[in-house]
Amino acid sequence: MRPYTIALCVILGALPSSAGAQAVPPTIQFESVPNPLKLPSDIHLGEVAGVAVNSKGNIFVFSRGNSTGPAYMATAAQLLEFDPSGKFIREIGKNLYGWSYAHAVRIDRQDNIWVVDKGSDLIIKFNPEGRVEWVFGRKGEASHYQVPPDTAATLSGLLQRAGVQVTPPKPNNPRNPPPVHQDGYFNQPTDVGWDAQGNAYFTDGYVNSRVAKASNRGEWLASWGSLGSGPGQFDTPHGVAVGPNGDLFVADRGNRRVQVLDTNGKFLRQFTIDVPVPADARPTLGAAPTNLTTGSMAPGAPDALCMTPGPNPVLFAGDLYPGRVYKVSLDGNVLGVYGKSGKNLGEFGWIHAIACPSENEIWVGELLNWRVQKLVVKGTKSSQRSAR
């Protein structure tokens, strides 16, 4: 297996900084295990939106595969399970009513399987046997107005192109007018995490700009946040991880930062992943961003977030450009960097999901490369097992 390197870097503190980041040598070698998952001949991955690992080491992949329907607004969601060796076990939730557009899969402490479907506005809890236990949110009925493509932003554009005189809203996007946050309803949710008491925290999401909390009995308790760039405000809260003391780490992607809240939604602090972009960096798709300090395509803007288990965890975060995975301490110091954009092993095409059973073994789901990579630090037990 071919070795790659992890460049060690640091950021400049707990708050965003305009000063340049300081790169710190040396480097740590890692490997990307070839073909870590063995798919049946009639199953294919689409964009891999979610990846998770349970207590037995089984791997769960939430893919935008098994697409059905028209090219526009097709259903694209399929949940697959593999054993620790990568052998396919089963498809979970085949033909499920909630499948629309895969976004995240997570496993809680009891090995329940939680999925976040951005298209149906649902977060669903499966038991370990793969049966639905809880449903959060509600899928828009087929007869409903005001579900895509009937939002004001989309509908006004369609009517204009058809020659109808309309006055589009300004700005013409799904966040105008600002959505009214309703208890129990989502608007393109993105992720879920849990505290030690089993309370669930949801990031919601692309249109809503908030974090919500439900009890360990499934009762909706509260939600916090609004669209903006101030403390406790969000621009595409795209992921969440919960620390040992209950602190919530929220991937505030559009604001290029990680915000830390307490379990009641109080803002505690924030940090920015600010590692210099290599001179030879290239985006996987489209032109390189010109704004490197804010927005979802800015370097270090967290598109994926994962926290390792145990009393002394670290965070892993992935960005879209320049396409790297960052190992970060809970106080915001960058401890190492994996990879770059590309199509080969050890390179990434829009990192969208990370599972981190340990500091030395992580699983990365990619949208543009339609795959899952297993990354192991070279010389560790995980690396030695993968070589056998």
N, C-alpha and C positions, 0 to 999 in steps of 0.2 A: 504494500500500500504506500502511496506517495505521501510524504510528509509535507505539511504546510506550516506556517508560522503564526504565532500570536504576538503581535507587537504590544509591549507594555506601555501604557500611557496614563496620564492623570488629567483631571480637570481642575479648575481654579477655585473651587469652593462651592458652597451650598446654593448660591444664587447665580443667575446668568451673568456672564462677564463679557465685556467688550475686548478684553485683552486676549492675546493669543495663548493657546494651550501649549503645554510643555511636554514634548515627547520624552519618554524615559526608556532606554534600553535595559536589559537585553530582550531577546525574544524567546518564546516557548513554542516548541514544535507540537503540531497536532496532526491527526489523520482524519480523513473522511472515508468511512467504511463503504466500499462499493456494494451496491444492491442490498441494502440492509433489510428490505421488505420484499417478500416473494408473493406477487399477485397471481391469482388465477388467470387463465388465458382470456377469460371473457370479462374481466374487470380492469378498468383503466383509471388512473388518477387524472383529475382535472386540476385546476388551481387548488393547491393545498392551503386551505384557510386555517386549519387547526390541527394540532398534534399534542398528545398527552400520553403519560405513562402511569400505570396504576401500581399498587403495592407489590404485585406479583411480577412486575417488569413487562407486562403486556402493553403494546403500543396501540393507540387509538388515533385514527386519521380521519378528519372531517374534510372532505374534498368536494370541490365543485365539479363532481363527476356525475355520471348517470343522468345527464341533462335530458329533459323531456319538454315538449311544447315548441312554440315558435322560436325563431332566432331572437326576437325581441321579447324580453320578459319570460324567457324559459326558466323552468325549475332546474336548479343545479345544486344538489346537496346529497351526499352519500357518506355514511359513517361506517368505517371498517375497523376491525380489530385483528391484531397480529400477536403471536406469542413472542417471548424474549429473543428467540432465534430468528424472528422475522417471518415465521410461517403464518399464512393466512388462517384465521379462525372462523370469522363470521362477518356478515353484514348486519348491523343493528338498525332497527327501525325502517326496514324496507317498506316503501309505499306509505310512509308516515304522512299524515295530514299537514304536519308542521314544516315539512321540507320545502324550502323555497330557494334560499341563497346562503350557503354555508359561510359561517364566520369564525366560530371558535368551538373547541371541545376542551373540557377540563375534568379532572377526577378529584373528588373530595376525599377526606380521610377515611370514609367508609367504603371507598371504591365505587360510589355512585358516579354515574357518567352524566355530565351536564353539557348541553350543547346550546350554542347561541346562533340563531338563524336571523341574519340581518334582513332577509327578504320578507319573512312572515312576521317579523316583530315579536318573536317568541324566544323564551329561554325555557328549556325543557330538561327536567331531571329524570334520568333513567336509573333503575336499580341495577346492581351488578349483573343481573340476569338479562338485562336489556329491555325491560318493560317500563313504560312510562309511569312515573309516580306523581310528579308535579308539573304543572304548566303555568308559566308566568307570562302575562300579556295575552293578546288575542289577535289572531290572524284576521286581516281585513276580508270581509265577505266579498264574494265575486260580484255581488250586486251593489256594493258600496261605491258612492262617489267619494272623492278625496283620498283615494289610495292611488299610488302610481299606476298609470301615467296621468292621473286626473288632478294632480296638485296644480295650484295656480301657475307656478313657474313653468311646468311642462305644458300644461294645456294652452297657455297664452302663446307659447312658441309654435305649437302645432297649428293653432288658428291663424296666426300671422302668416305662416308658410302656405296656408290654404287660401290666402287672400282676404281673410276676414279682418275688419278693422277692430283692433283691441288696444287697450292701454295696459301694457305689461307692468307688473309691480316692480318697484325699484328698491333695493336690488332684486333682480329676477332670479331668485334661488329658493330652494325648498325651506330655507330658514326665515323667509319673509312671507307673511308676518311671523314674528317669533312664535314657535309652538308653545301652546299652553301645556305645562307639565301636568299629567294626570296620574294619580296613584294607580299602579298596576298596569299601565299601558306603556309600551316602548315605541320609539321612533328610530329604527335602525340601530339596535343595540349591538355591542361589540364584545363584551367579556364578562366573566364572573369569577369571584374569589370568595374565600371564607375565613372567618376568624376562628379562634380556638373553641368558641362556644357553638360553632356551627351556623352562625348568622351569615347570610349571603350578601355580597356586594356586587352590584351590576354597573357596568359602564354603558351609558345610553346617551349619545353615541354619535352618529353622523348628523342627525337633525336635532334631536334633543342634545343638550350639553350639560350633563349631570351625572352624578353617582347616586344610586338608589340602594336601600338596605331592606332586607327581608329577614325575619326571625328564623330560628332553626325549626320552627313549625310551619314555615311557609307564609307567614303573615307579613304583609307589606307594612313597613315601619316608617320610612321617611325617604326623602330625596333631597340632594343639595346641588347647587351650581346653576350657572346660566352661561350663555354665550359671551365670551370676552377673553381678555388677557390678564386680568387682575388676579390676585390671590383668591383661590376658590372658584374661579371661572374657568371655562374650558372651551377649546376649539378642537373638536373631534377627540373626546376621551376614548382612546382606542384599546386600552388594556388596564388590568388591575391586578395587583399582588398584595398579599397581606403579610406583614412581618410578625415575628413571634410575640411582640408586645401589642399587637392589634393595629399598628399603624398601617394605613392604606397607601400604597404606592400606585399612583394613577399616571398612565402614559398619556400625557396631554399632547398628542402628536402635532396638532396644528400650531401650538405655541412652542414647540421644540423644547419640551421640558418634562420632567417628572415632578408631580406635586405629591406631597405627603400630607395626609389628613388623619385625624383621629377617627374613632368609630362613630362619633356623632357628627362628622362632617366638618369639624373645625380645621382650618388651614394651619399647618405646623411649619412647613418649610418647602423649598423646591430646589432642584438642581438641574443643570444642563450638561449633557454629554457633549463635550467640546474638544474633539480630537482633530488635529490637522488633517485635511484631505490630501492624499498623495497627489503629486503632480500628474501622474499618469492615470488618475481615476477616470472611469467612463461609466455613464449610466447604462443600465440594462436596456432601457427603453426610453426613447425621446432624448431631448437635449438636456444637458446638465443644468441644474437650477442656477439662476443668477443671484437669488436671495439666499444667502447661506446662514442667515440668523433666525429666520422664522418660516413657518409653513411646513406642510407634511413632507416635502421633498428636501428640506434642509438637512445637512449632515447632523447625525445624532438625534433627529426627531424620532421618538420611539414608536415604531410600528408594531413591535411585539415586545412582551415583557414576561419574565418568568423568575420566580424566586426558588432557590434550592431549599429542600426540607432541612429540619434540624434546628438546634438552638443558635447556630452561628451562620446564618444564610448569606448568600450573595445574590445579586440580581444579574440576569442576563437580559440585554435589550438589543433589538435589531432595528436598523434603519433601511429606508428604500434607496437612498443615495448617501454615500458611495457604496452601500450594500455591505455593511459589516455587522458582526455581532460583538457587543461590548460586555465584558465582565466588570461589574460595578459593585463596590461596597455600598452598604445601606446609607452611608453618609455622603455618597455621591462621587467617590474617587474611582476613576476608571483603572481597573487592575490589569486589563488585557483586551486585545482586539483580535477577532477572528476574521480572516478572509477579505474579499472584495467582490464587486459585481462581476458577473460572468456566468458561463454555462457549464463549466467543468467542475469536478469535485473540489470542494474547498472554496468555491465561488458561489455567489448567490444572485438570484433574480427575484427581487422584491420579497424580502423576509416578512412573513406574515404571522408566524407562530413559532414559539420555542417551548420545548419541554425540557426540564433540567432535573433529572433524578439525582444528579450529583454535580459537583464542580468540575469533574473530569469527564463527564459524558452528557452531551446535550443533543437534542433532536430538533432540527430546523425544517419548518414547512415553508415552501416557496410558491408564490403565485405564478410567476412567469415561466419557471422551469418545470412546473407540474410534478414536483417530487418532494420527498423527505430525505434529508441527509442526517446521518448519525456521525457526530463529531466526537472524537476521544482524544484526550491529551496524551501525547506520545510518551511511552514509558510507564504508564499507569496500568493498574490491573484491568481496567476497561479496555485499554489498547491491547493488552496481551490476550484477553478473551476474544477480541474481534479478529485477532490474527490466526486463531486456531481453526 
